[in-house]
Protein backbone atom coordinates (compact mmCIF):
# COMPACT_ATOMS: atom_id res chain seq x y z
CA UNK A 1 0.00 0.00 0.00
CA UNK A 2 1.19 3.57 -0.67
CA UNK A 3 1.06 4.42 3.03
CA UNK A 4 3.91 2.01 3.59
CA UNK A 5 6.19 4.20 1.50
CA UNK A 6 5.36 7.21 3.64
CA UNK A 7 5.97 5.29 6.85
CA UNK A 8 9.12 3.70 5.50
CA UNK A 9 10.72 7.04 4.74
CA UNK A 10 9.63 9.02 7.80
CA UNK A 11 13.20 9.36 9.14
CA UNK A 12 14.42 10.61 5.75
CA UNK A 13 11.58 13.12 5.49
CA UNK A 14 12.15 14.44 9.01
CA UNK A 15 15.85 14.92 8.32
CA UNK A 16 15.13 16.75 5.05
CA UNK A 17 12.63 19.08 6.72
CA UNK A 18 15.14 19.80 9.49
CA UNK A 19 17.85 20.48 6.89
CA UNK A 20 15.87 23.18 5.06
CA UNK A 21 15.26 24.88 8.39
CA UNK A 22 18.84 24.81 9.70
CA UNK A 23 20.44 25.13 6.21
CA UNK A 24 23.74 23.51 7.19
CA UNK A 25 25.42 20.74 5.20
CA UNK A 26 23.38 17.55 4.89
CA UNK A 27 22.79 14.94 2.23
CA UNK A 28 21.39 11.40 2.47
CA UNK A 29 22.87 10.45 -0.92
CA UNK A 30 26.59 9.91 -1.33
CA UNK A 31 28.05 12.21 -3.99
CA UNK A 32 31.09 9.98 -4.51
CA UNK A 33 30.80 7.01 -6.89
CA UNK A 34 32.32 4.82 -4.23
CA UNK A 35 31.90 1.05 -3.98
CA UNK A 36 31.46 1.54 -0.23
CA UNK A 37 28.35 3.63 -0.82
CA UNK A 38 26.87 1.92 -3.88
CA UNK A 39 28.39 -1.55 -3.97
CA UNK A 40 31.43 -3.13 -5.56
CA UNK A 41 29.67 -3.87 -8.86
CA UNK A 42 27.51 -0.73 -9.09
CA UNK A 43 29.61 1.02 -11.73
CA UNK A 44 29.80 -2.04 -14.00
CA UNK A 45 26.10 -2.72 -13.60
CA UNK A 46 25.25 0.91 -14.35
CA UNK A 47 27.39 0.92 -17.48
CA UNK A 48 25.83 -2.36 -18.64
CA UNK A 49 22.35 -0.97 -18.01
CA UNK A 50 23.19 2.12 -20.07
CA UNK A 51 24.73 0.08 -22.90
CA UNK A 52 21.67 -2.18 -22.95
CA UNK A 53 19.48 0.82 -23.76
CA UNK A 54 21.46 1.90 -26.81
CA UNK A 55 20.07 1.36 -30.33
CA UNK A 56 16.72 0.10 -29.03
CA UNK A 57 13.24 1.41 -28.27
CA UNK A 58 13.12 2.65 -24.66
CA UNK A 59 10.80 0.37 -22.62
CA UNK A 60 8.00 2.77 -21.73
CA UNK A 61 4.37 1.80 -22.27
CA UNK A 62 2.16 4.89 -22.43
CA UNK A 63 -1.28 5.65 -23.85
CA UNK A 64 -1.52 7.65 -27.04
CA UNK A 65 1.64 6.19 -28.57
CA UNK A 66 1.60 6.69 -32.34
CA UNK A 67 5.16 5.82 -33.26
CA UNK A 68 8.76 6.42 -32.27
CA UNK A 69 10.94 9.50 -31.85
CA UNK A 70 14.41 10.43 -30.65
CA UNK A 71 17.78 11.26 -32.21
CA UNK A 72 20.14 11.85 -29.31
CA UNK A 73 23.85 12.12 -30.02
CA UNK A 74 26.59 11.93 -27.44
CA UNK A 75 28.80 15.04 -27.32
CA UNK A 76 31.59 12.49 -26.99
CA UNK A 77 31.03 11.46 -30.58
CA UNK A 78 28.46 8.72 -31.16
CA UNK A 79 24.74 8.25 -31.70
CA UNK A 80 22.71 6.74 -28.88
CA UNK A 81 20.18 5.25 -31.30
CA UNK A 82 17.46 5.13 -28.64
CA UNK A 83 13.86 5.76 -29.64
CA UNK A 84 11.02 6.80 -27.34
CA UNK A 85 7.24 6.66 -27.62
CA UNK A 86 5.86 9.43 -29.79
CA UNK A 87 2.51 10.38 -28.33
CA UNK A 88 -0.66 12.03 -29.54
CA UNK A 89 -1.54 14.70 -26.99
CA UNK A 90 -5.27 14.32 -27.63
CA UNK A 91 -5.01 10.71 -26.47
CA UNK A 92 -2.37 11.14 -23.74
CA UNK A 93 -3.94 14.01 -21.81
CA UNK A 94 -7.36 12.33 -21.30
CA UNK A 95 -5.50 9.31 -19.91
CA UNK A 96 -3.61 11.60 -17.52
CA UNK A 97 -6.90 13.20 -16.48
CA UNK A 98 -8.38 9.77 -15.74
CA UNK A 99 -5.38 9.02 -13.53
CA UNK A 100 -5.72 12.35 -11.73
CA UNK A 101 -8.92 11.52 -9.85
CA UNK A 102 -7.51 8.64 -7.81
CA UNK A 103 -4.24 10.50 -7.30
CA UNK A 104 -6.06 13.57 -6.00
CA UNK A 105 -7.99 11.45 -3.52
CA UNK A 106 -4.89 9.54 -2.38
CA UNK A 107 -3.84 12.44 -0.16
CA UNK A 108 -0.63 14.10 1.02
CA UNK A 109 0.90 11.09 2.80
CA UNK A 110 0.58 8.98 -0.33
CA UNK A 111 1.87 11.73 -2.61
CA UNK A 112 4.88 12.26 -0.37
CA UNK A 113 5.55 8.56 0.07
CA UNK A 114 5.57 7.95 -3.68
CA UNK A 115 7.97 10.83 -4.20
CA UNK A 116 10.34 9.64 -1.48
CA UNK A 117 10.37 6.04 -2.66
CA UNK A 118 11.03 7.21 -6.22
CA UNK A 119 14.03 9.28 -5.14
CA UNK A 120 15.49 6.39 -3.13
CA UNK A 121 15.15 4.09 -6.15
CA UNK A 122 16.66 6.69 -8.45
CA UNK A 123 19.64 6.91 -6.12
CA UNK A 124 20.24 3.19 -6.59
CA UNK A 125 20.40 3.82 -10.36
CA UNK A 126 22.92 6.67 -10.01
CA UNK A 127 25.60 4.98 -12.14
CA UNK A 128 23.20 4.23 -14.97
CA UNK A 129 21.98 7.81 -14.68
CA UNK A 130 25.56 9.10 -14.76
CA UNK A 131 26.23 7.50 -18.13
CA UNK A 132 22.87 8.69 -19.44
CA UNK A 133 23.62 12.26 -18.38
CA UNK A 134 27.24 12.12 -19.54
CA UNK A 135 26.35 10.99 -23.04
CA UNK A 136 23.54 13.46 -23.61
CA UNK A 137 24.91 16.60 -21.93
CA UNK A 138 28.66 16.29 -22.39
CA UNK A 139 29.41 16.42 -18.68
CA UNK A 140 32.49 14.48 -17.65
CA UNK A 141 31.71 11.31 -15.71
CA UNK A 142 32.26 12.66 -12.20
CA UNK A 143 30.06 15.71 -12.76
CA UNK A 144 27.46 13.58 -14.55
CA UNK A 145 27.38 11.20 -11.60
CA UNK A 146 27.07 13.97 -9.03
CA UNK A 147 24.87 16.52 -10.81
CA UNK A 148 22.79 13.93 -12.65
CA UNK A 149 22.46 11.59 -9.68
CA UNK A 150 22.89 12.44 -5.96
CA UNK A 151 22.83 16.23 -6.32
CA UNK A 152 19.71 16.09 -8.50
CA UNK A 153 18.14 13.69 -6.00
CA UNK A 154 19.02 16.14 -3.23
CA UNK A 155 17.22 18.87 -5.18
CA UNK A 156 14.18 16.62 -5.59
CA UNK A 157 14.16 15.74 -1.90
CA UNK A 158 14.56 19.40 -1.00
CA UNK A 159 11.40 20.14 -3.02
CA UNK A 160 9.57 17.28 -1.26
CA UNK A 161 10.60 18.73 2.11
CA UNK A 162 9.30 22.18 1.22
CA UNK A 163 6.09 20.75 -0.22
CA UNK A 164 5.44 18.52 2.79
CA UNK A 165 6.19 21.38 5.18
CA UNK A 166 3.53 23.50 3.47
CA UNK A 167 0.78 20.92 3.00
CA UNK A 168 1.26 19.47 6.48
CA UNK A 169 0.52 22.91 7.96
CA UNK A 170 -3.09 22.44 6.86
CA UNK A 171 -5.06 20.51 9.52
CA UNK A 172 -7.47 17.87 8.30
CA UNK A 173 -10.24 18.93 10.69
CA UNK A 174 -11.03 21.72 13.16
CA UNK A 175 -13.71 22.28 15.80
CA UNK A 176 -15.00 25.88 15.61
CA UNK A 177 -16.92 27.27 18.56
CA UNK A 178 -18.01 30.90 18.86
CA UNK A 179 -19.47 32.20 22.17
CA UNK A 180 -22.93 33.83 22.00
CA UNK A 181 -23.25 35.56 25.38
CA UNK A 182 -26.06 33.83 27.26
CA UNK A 183 -27.04 31.67 24.28
CA UNK A 184 -25.51 28.38 23.31
CA UNK A 185 -22.24 28.81 21.36
CA UNK A 186 -22.22 28.36 17.62
CA UNK A 187 -20.45 25.11 16.89
CA UNK A 188 -19.16 23.85 13.59
CA UNK A 189 -16.92 21.08 12.41
CA UNK A 190 -14.69 22.01 9.52
CA UNK A 191 -12.81 19.75 7.14
CA UNK A 192 -9.84 20.93 5.06
CA UNK A 193 -8.51 19.28 1.96
CA UNK A 194 -5.37 20.00 -0.05
CA UNK A 195 -6.37 20.28 -3.71
CA UNK A 196 -3.76 20.11 -6.51
CA UNK A 197 -3.91 22.74 -9.26
CA UNK A 198 -3.96 20.26 -12.12
CA UNK A 199 -1.58 18.74 -14.64
CA UNK A 200 2.00 19.99 -14.31
CA UNK A 201 4.38 20.23 -17.25
CA UNK A 202 8.14 19.98 -16.71
CA UNK A 203 10.22 21.25 -19.64
CA UNK A 204 13.77 19.95 -19.34
CA UNK A 205 17.03 21.50 -20.57
CA UNK A 206 19.90 19.91 -22.47
CA UNK A 207 22.72 20.57 -19.99
CA UNK A 208 21.34 19.56 -16.56
CA UNK A 209 18.20 17.56 -17.37
CA UNK A 210 17.70 15.99 -13.93
CA UNK A 211 19.25 18.65 -11.68
CA UNK A 212 17.02 21.34 -13.16
CA UNK A 213 13.88 19.20 -13.61
CA UNK A 214 13.67 17.36 -10.29
CA UNK A 215 12.62 20.36 -8.15
CA UNK A 216 9.53 21.08 -10.22
CA UNK A 217 8.75 17.43 -10.87
CA UNK A 218 8.83 16.38 -7.22
CA UNK A 219 7.27 19.59 -5.91
CA UNK A 220 4.28 19.01 -8.19
CA UNK A 221 4.08 15.30 -7.41
CA UNK A 222 4.18 15.89 -3.65
CA UNK A 223 1.37 18.43 -3.88
CA UNK A 224 -0.86 15.97 -5.71
CA UNK A 225 -0.46 17.04 -9.32
CA UNK A 226 -0.04 14.69 -12.25
CA UNK A 227 3.15 15.48 -14.17
CA UNK A 228 4.00 15.41 -17.86
CA UNK A 229 7.77 15.47 -18.44
CA UNK A 230 8.94 16.97 -21.74
CA UNK A 231 12.71 16.59 -22.08
CA UNK A 232 14.95 18.60 -24.38
CA UNK A 233 15.30 16.59 -27.62
CA UNK A 234 19.05 16.40 -27.07
CA UNK A 235 18.81 15.01 -23.52
CA UNK A 236 15.85 12.66 -23.22
CA UNK A 237 17.36 9.53 -21.69
CA UNK A 238 17.89 10.55 -18.06
CA UNK A 239 14.35 11.91 -17.77
CA UNK A 240 12.95 8.84 -19.51
CA UNK A 241 14.66 6.68 -16.87
CA UNK A 242 13.22 8.98 -14.19
CA UNK A 243 9.69 8.65 -15.55
CA UNK A 244 10.12 4.88 -15.84
CA UNK A 245 11.16 4.62 -12.18
CA UNK A 246 8.30 6.76 -10.87
CA UNK A 247 5.74 4.91 -12.99
CA UNK A 248 7.03 1.66 -11.52
CA UNK A 249 6.57 2.96 -7.97
CA UNK A 250 3.04 4.16 -8.79
CA UNK A 251 2.07 0.82 -10.29
CA UNK A 252 3.51 -1.07 -7.32
CA UNK A 253 1.40 1.13 -5.04
CA UNK A 254 -1.75 0.19 -6.96
CA UNK A 255 -2.05 3.59 -8.63
CA UNK A 256 -2.39 4.51 -12.29
CA UNK A 257 1.15 5.04 -13.63
CA UNK A 258 -0.17 7.68 -16.04
CA UNK A 259 0.10 10.13 -13.17
CA UNK A 260 3.63 10.65 -14.58
CA UNK A 261 4.21 10.49 -18.34
CA UNK A 262 6.86 11.37 -20.91
CA UNK A 263 6.46 13.47 -24.05
CA UNK A 264 9.60 13.10 -26.16
CA UNK A 265 10.17 14.76 -29.52
CA UNK A 266 12.87 15.58 -32.04
CA UNK A 267 14.48 18.95 -32.71
CA UNK A 268 12.22 21.30 -34.66
CA UNK A 269 8.98 19.79 -33.37
CA UNK A 270 6.60 22.35 -31.86
CA UNK A 271 5.07 19.92 -29.36
CA UNK A 272 6.41 21.96 -26.42
CA UNK A 273 4.46 25.05 -27.45
CA UNK A 274 1.32 23.07 -28.20
CA UNK A 275 1.56 21.27 -24.87
CA UNK A 276 2.28 24.44 -22.88
CA UNK A 277 -0.87 26.13 -24.19
CA UNK A 278 -3.24 23.24 -23.52
CA UNK A 279 -5.97 24.38 -21.11
CA UNK A 280 -5.42 21.22 -19.05
CA UNK A 281 -1.87 22.32 -18.15
CA UNK A 282 -1.99 24.29 -14.88
CA UNK A 283 1.70 24.38 -13.84
CA UNK A 284 4.82 24.77 -16.02
CA UNK A 285 8.43 24.40 -14.89
CA UNK A 286 10.92 25.55 -17.51
CA UNK A 287 14.70 25.81 -17.72
CA UNK A 288 16.32 27.17 -20.85
CA UNK A 289 16.75 30.24 -23.04
CA UNK A 290 15.30 33.65 -22.24
CA UNK A 291 13.43 33.65 -25.53
CA UNK A 292 11.54 30.44 -24.78
CA UNK A 293 11.04 31.26 -21.11
CA UNK A 294 9.64 34.70 -21.86
CA UNK A 295 7.34 33.20 -24.51
CA UNK A 296 5.88 30.90 -21.86
CA UNK A 297 5.45 33.78 -19.40
CA UNK A 298 3.66 35.85 -22.04
CA UNK A 299 1.46 33.16 -23.53
CA UNK A 300 0.74 30.31 -21.07
CA UNK A 301 -1.78 32.33 -19.07
CA UNK A 302 -3.76 29.30 -17.96
CA UNK A 303 -0.77 28.00 -15.96
CA UNK A 304 1.42 29.00 -13.04
CA UNK A 305 4.76 29.36 -14.83
CA UNK A 306 8.15 28.92 -13.13
CA UNK A 307 11.14 29.78 -15.32
CA UNK A 308 14.91 29.75 -15.01
CA UNK A 309 16.40 31.60 -17.97
CA UNK A 310 19.66 33.09 -19.19
CA UNK A 311 21.77 35.40 -17.07
CA UNK A 312 25.00 37.39 -17.15
CA UNK A 313 26.93 36.32 -14.07
CA UNK A 314 29.67 38.73 -12.88
CA UNK A 315 32.90 38.62 -10.90
CA UNK A 316 34.00 41.91 -9.33
CA UNK A 317 37.72 42.12 -8.54
CA UNK A 318 38.71 45.01 -6.28
CA UNK A 319 41.73 43.60 -4.41
CA UNK A 320 42.97 40.33 -2.96
CA UNK A 321 45.39 39.00 -0.37
CA UNK A 322 45.58 35.61 -2.13
CA UNK A 323 46.26 36.18 -5.80
CA UNK A 324 47.13 32.56 -6.60
CA UNK A 325 44.05 31.25 -4.82
CA UNK A 326 41.82 33.77 -6.59
CA UNK A 327 43.25 32.93 -10.02
CA UNK A 328 42.94 29.17 -9.44
CA UNK A 329 39.34 29.55 -8.31
CA UNK A 330 38.31 31.77 -11.22
CA UNK A 331 40.13 29.60 -13.78
CA UNK A 332 38.32 26.51 -12.53
CA UNK A 333 34.97 28.31 -12.46
CA UNK A 334 35.40 29.40 -16.08
CA UNK A 335 36.52 25.95 -17.21
CA UNK A 336 34.13 23.69 -15.32
CA UNK A 337 31.87 21.91 -17.84
CA UNK A 338 33.03 24.45 -20.41
CA UNK A 339 30.92 27.21 -18.87
CA UNK A 340 27.69 25.42 -19.77
CA UNK A 341 26.08 26.21 -16.43
CA UNK A 342 23.45 28.78 -15.43
CA UNK A 343 25.74 29.68 -12.51
CA UNK A 344 29.00 30.04 -14.49
CA UNK A 345 30.65 33.48 -14.46
CA UNK A 346 31.00 35.41 -17.71
CA UNK A 347 32.06 39.02 -17.04
CA UNK A 348 35.03 39.79 -14.78
CA UNK A 349 35.11 43.48 -13.84
CA UNK A 350 38.54 44.92 -12.98
CA UNK A 351 39.48 48.59 -12.50
CA UNK A 352 41.49 50.01 -15.41
CA UNK A 353 44.07 51.19 -12.86
CA UNK A 354 44.54 47.64 -11.58
CA UNK A 355 44.25 46.08 -8.13
CA UNK A 356 46.23 45.80 -4.91
CA UNK A 357 47.45 42.35 -3.90
CA UNK A 358 49.71 40.87 -1.22
CA UNK A 359 52.37 40.64 -3.95
CA UNK A 360 52.01 44.34 -4.82
CA UNK A 361 49.93 46.37 -7.26
CA UNK A 362 48.94 44.67 -10.52
CA UNK A 363 47.80 46.48 -13.65
CA UNK A 364 44.58 45.55 -15.47
CA UNK A 365 46.58 43.67 -18.11
CA UNK A 366 48.49 41.77 -15.45
CA UNK A 367 45.23 40.67 -13.81
CA UNK A 368 43.76 39.57 -17.14
CA UNK A 369 46.95 37.72 -18.06
CA UNK A 370 47.10 36.03 -14.64
CA UNK A 371 43.60 34.65 -15.14
CA UNK A 372 44.52 33.53 -18.65
CA UNK A 373 47.65 31.81 -17.36
CA UNK A 374 45.55 30.18 -14.65
CA UNK A 375 43.26 28.68 -17.29
CA UNK A 376 46.21 27.46 -19.36
CA UNK A 377 47.91 25.91 -16.33
CA UNK A 378 44.75 24.19 -15.14
CA UNK A 379 44.18 22.65 -18.55
CA UNK A 380 47.81 21.92 -19.45
CA UNK A 381 47.40 18.21 -18.78
CA UNK A 382 44.92 16.87 -21.34
CA UNK A 383 43.87 13.91 -19.22
CA UNK A 384 42.89 16.22 -16.36
CA UNK A 385 41.51 18.90 -18.67
CA UNK A 386 38.87 16.68 -20.27
CA UNK A 387 37.55 15.73 -16.83
CA UNK A 388 37.12 19.42 -15.99
CA UNK A 389 35.83 20.61 -19.35
CA UNK A 390 33.60 17.73 -20.35
CA UNK A 391 32.32 18.16 -23.92
CA UNK A 392 30.34 20.84 -25.74
CA UNK A 393 26.68 19.82 -25.67
CA UNK A 394 25.73 21.11 -29.13
CA UNK A 395 27.32 22.67 -32.17
CA UNK A 396 25.52 26.00 -31.68
CA UNK A 397 27.98 26.68 -28.87
CA UNK A 398 30.92 26.08 -31.23
CA UNK A 399 29.50 28.66 -33.63
CA UNK A 400 29.10 31.06 -30.70
CA UNK A 401 32.78 30.64 -29.76
CA UNK A 402 33.83 31.38 -33.33
CA UNK A 403 31.71 34.54 -33.49
CA UNK A 404 32.86 35.73 -30.05
CA UNK A 405 36.51 35.82 -31.13
CA UNK A 406 35.78 39.14 -32.84
CA UNK A 407 34.34 40.80 -29.75
CA UNK A 408 37.60 41.82 -28.10
CA UNK A 409 41.32 41.31 -27.69
CA UNK A 410 41.98 37.63 -27.02
CA UNK A 411 43.75 36.83 -23.76
CA UNK A 412 43.46 33.05 -24.14
CA UNK A 413 42.00 31.51 -27.27
CA UNK A 414 39.70 28.51 -27.27
CA UNK A 415 41.24 25.39 -28.72
CA UNK A 416 40.09 21.84 -29.26
CA UNK A 417 41.61 19.13 -27.11
CA UNK A 418 41.79 15.43 -27.98
CA UNK A 419 39.90 13.11 -25.64
CA UNK A 420 41.89 10.00 -24.66
CA UNK A 421 38.76 7.79 -24.80
CA UNK A 422 36.48 9.38 -27.36
CA UNK A 423 38.10 10.36 -30.65
CA UNK A 424 35.17 12.49 -31.86
CA UNK A 425 34.44 14.29 -28.59
CA UNK A 426 33.76 18.04 -28.76
CA UNK A 427 36.23 19.27 -26.11
CA UNK A 428 37.18 22.96 -26.18
CA UNK A 429 39.03 25.21 -23.74
CA UNK A 430 37.60 28.60 -22.67
CA UNK A 431 37.91 31.76 -24.74
CA UNK A 432 38.94 34.75 -22.59
CA UNK A 433 38.64 38.26 -24.05
CA UNK A 434 39.37 41.81 -22.95
CA UNK A 435 36.76 44.53 -23.11
CA UNK A 436 36.10 47.99 -21.68
CA UNK A 437 33.07 49.28 -19.84
CA UNK A 438 32.04 51.12 -23.00
CA UNK A 439 31.71 47.82 -24.89
CA UNK A 440 28.43 46.85 -23.23
CA UNK A 441 26.87 45.79 -26.53
CA UNK A 442 29.47 43.03 -26.68
CA UNK A 443 29.38 41.61 -23.16
CA UNK A 444 26.03 42.68 -21.67
CA UNK A 445 24.26 39.50 -22.83
CA UNK A 446 24.66 35.84 -22.07
CA UNK A 447 27.10 34.06 -24.38
CA UNK A 448 26.40 30.54 -23.19
CA UNK A 449 29.44 28.29 -23.20
CA UNK A 450 33.20 28.70 -22.58
CA UNK A 451 33.29 32.45 -23.30
CA UNK A 452 34.30 35.13 -20.77
CA UNK A 453 35.39 38.77 -20.67
CA UNK A 454 37.77 40.69 -18.44
CA UNK A 455 36.17 44.14 -18.49
CA UNK A 456 38.15 47.29 -17.68
CA UNK A 457 36.10 49.74 -15.58
CA UNK A 458 36.82 53.23 -14.27
CA UNK A 459 36.90 51.92 -10.70
CA UNK A 460 35.31 49.35 -8.41
CA UNK A 461 32.26 51.57 -7.94
CA UNK A 462 31.56 51.34 -11.67
CA UNK A 463 32.18 47.58 -11.58
CA UNK A 464 29.50 47.24 -8.91
CA UNK A 465 27.10 49.50 -10.79
CA UNK A 466 27.45 47.59 -14.07
CA UNK A 467 27.15 44.19 -12.38
CA UNK A 468 24.02 45.29 -10.53
CA UNK A 469 22.42 46.85 -13.60
CA UNK A 470 23.21 43.81 -15.74
CA UNK A 471 21.49 41.54 -13.21
CA UNK A 472 18.40 43.75 -13.02
CA UNK A 473 18.11 44.21 -16.79
CA UNK A 474 19.39 40.92 -18.16
CA UNK A 475 19.33 38.54 -15.19
CA UNK A 476 21.97 36.78 -13.13
CA UNK A 477 22.02 33.73 -10.87
CA UNK A 478 25.42 34.26 -9.24
CA UNK A 479 27.80 37.09 -8.39
CA UNK A 480 31.34 36.89 -6.99
CA UNK A 481 33.56 39.55 -5.43
CA UNK A 482 37.21 39.75 -4.38
CA UNK A 483 38.16 42.54 -2.00
CA UNK A 484 40.18 43.10 1.17
CA UNK A 485 38.04 46.18 1.99
CA UNK A 486 34.99 45.53 4.16
CA UNK A 487 33.34 48.70 2.87
CA UNK A 488 33.56 47.35 -0.67
CA UNK A 489 32.25 43.95 0.41
CA UNK A 490 29.26 45.57 2.12
CA UNK A 491 28.49 47.65 -0.99
CA UNK A 492 28.56 44.52 -3.14
CA UNK A 493 26.36 42.68 -0.64
CA UNK A 494 23.81 45.48 -0.92
CA UNK A 495 24.00 45.46 -4.72
CA UNK A 496 23.57 41.67 -4.82
CA UNK A 497 20.58 41.83 -2.49
CA UNK A 498 18.94 44.62 -4.49
CA UNK A 499 19.40 42.74 -7.75
CA UNK A 500 18.46 39.34 -6.34
CA UNK A 501 21.74 37.54 -6.97
CA UNK A 502 23.50 34.90 -4.86
CA UNK A 503 26.84 36.40 -3.79
CA UNK A 504 30.14 34.64 -3.08
CA UNK A 505 32.93 36.57 -1.35
CA UNK A 506 36.66 35.91 -1.73
CA UNK A 507 36.45 32.30 -2.88
CA UNK A 508 39.96 30.89 -3.04
CA UNK A 509 39.53 27.30 -1.85
CA UNK A 510 37.46 24.27 -2.79
CA UNK A 511 34.11 26.05 -3.17
CA UNK A 512 33.30 27.68 -6.52
CA UNK A 513 30.75 30.26 -7.56
CA UNK A 514 29.18 27.74 -9.97
CA UNK A 515 28.15 25.41 -7.16
CA UNK A 516 24.79 25.46 -5.38
CA UNK A 517 24.23 23.23 -2.35
CA UNK A 518 20.80 21.73 -1.82
CA UNK A 519 19.12 22.33 1.56
CA UNK A 520 21.44 25.30 2.18
CA UNK A 521 21.75 27.64 -0.80
CA UNK A 522 18.69 29.37 -2.23
CA UNK A 523 19.09 28.69 -5.95
CA UNK A 524 17.81 31.72 -7.92
CA UNK A 525 15.79 34.41 -6.24
CA UNK A 526 13.00 35.40 -8.59
CA UNK A 527 14.17 38.99 -8.12
CA UNK A 528 15.71 39.50 -11.57
CA UNK A 529 15.01 38.31 -15.14
CA UNK A 530 17.09 35.12 -14.82
CA UNK A 531 14.25 33.45 -12.90
CA UNK A 532 10.69 34.47 -12.11
CA UNK A 533 10.73 32.61 -8.80
CA UNK A 534 13.15 31.25 -6.28
CA UNK A 535 13.49 27.58 -7.13
CA UNK A 536 14.15 26.41 -3.58
CA UNK A 537 11.73 27.93 -1.10
CA UNK A 538 8.14 27.84 0.11
CA UNK A 539 6.94 30.13 -2.70
CA UNK A 540 8.11 27.50 -5.18
CA UNK A 541 5.66 24.95 -3.80
CA UNK A 542 2.83 27.07 -2.40
CA UNK A 543 1.20 27.85 -5.75
CA UNK A 544 1.02 24.19 -6.72
CA UNK A 545 -2.00 23.50 -4.51
CA UNK A 546 -5.06 25.10 -2.96
CA UNK A 547 -7.11 24.29 0.15
CA UNK A 548 -10.80 23.41 -0.12
CA UNK A 549 -12.99 23.22 2.94
CA UNK A 550 -16.38 21.96 4.02
CA UNK A 551 -18.22 22.84 7.23
CA UNK A 552 -21.35 21.81 9.04
CA UNK A 553 -23.08 22.57 12.32
CA UNK A 554 -22.31 20.25 15.15
Secondary structure, DSSP 8 states (H G I E B T S, - for coil): -HHHHHHHTHHHHHHHHHHHHH-SS--SS-SS--HHHH-TTHHHHHHHHHHHHTTSB-----TTEEEEE---EETTTEE---BEEEE-HHHHHHHHHHHHHHHHHH-HHHHHHHHHHHHHHHHHTHHHHHHHHHHHH---HHHHHIIIIIHHHHHHHHHHHHHHHHHTTS-SEEEEEEEETTEEEEEEEEEEEEEE-SEEEEE--SSSHHHHHHHHHHHHHHTT--EEEE--TTS-HHHHHHHHHHHHHHHHTTS-GGGEEE----TT--HHHHHHT-TTEEEEEEES-HHHHHHHHHH-TTSEEEEE-----EEEE-EES-HHHHHHHHHHHHHGGGG-STT---EEEEETT-EEETTEEE-HHHHHHHHHHHHHHHTSSHHHHHHHH---S-HHHHHHHHHHGGGSEEEE---B---SS-TT---B--EEEEEEGGGHHHHSS---SSEEEEEEESSHHHHHHHHHHHHHHH--SEEEEE-S-HHHHHHHHHHHHHHT-EEEES--SS--TT---TTTS----SSBTTBSS-SSSHHHHHTTEEEEEEEEE-
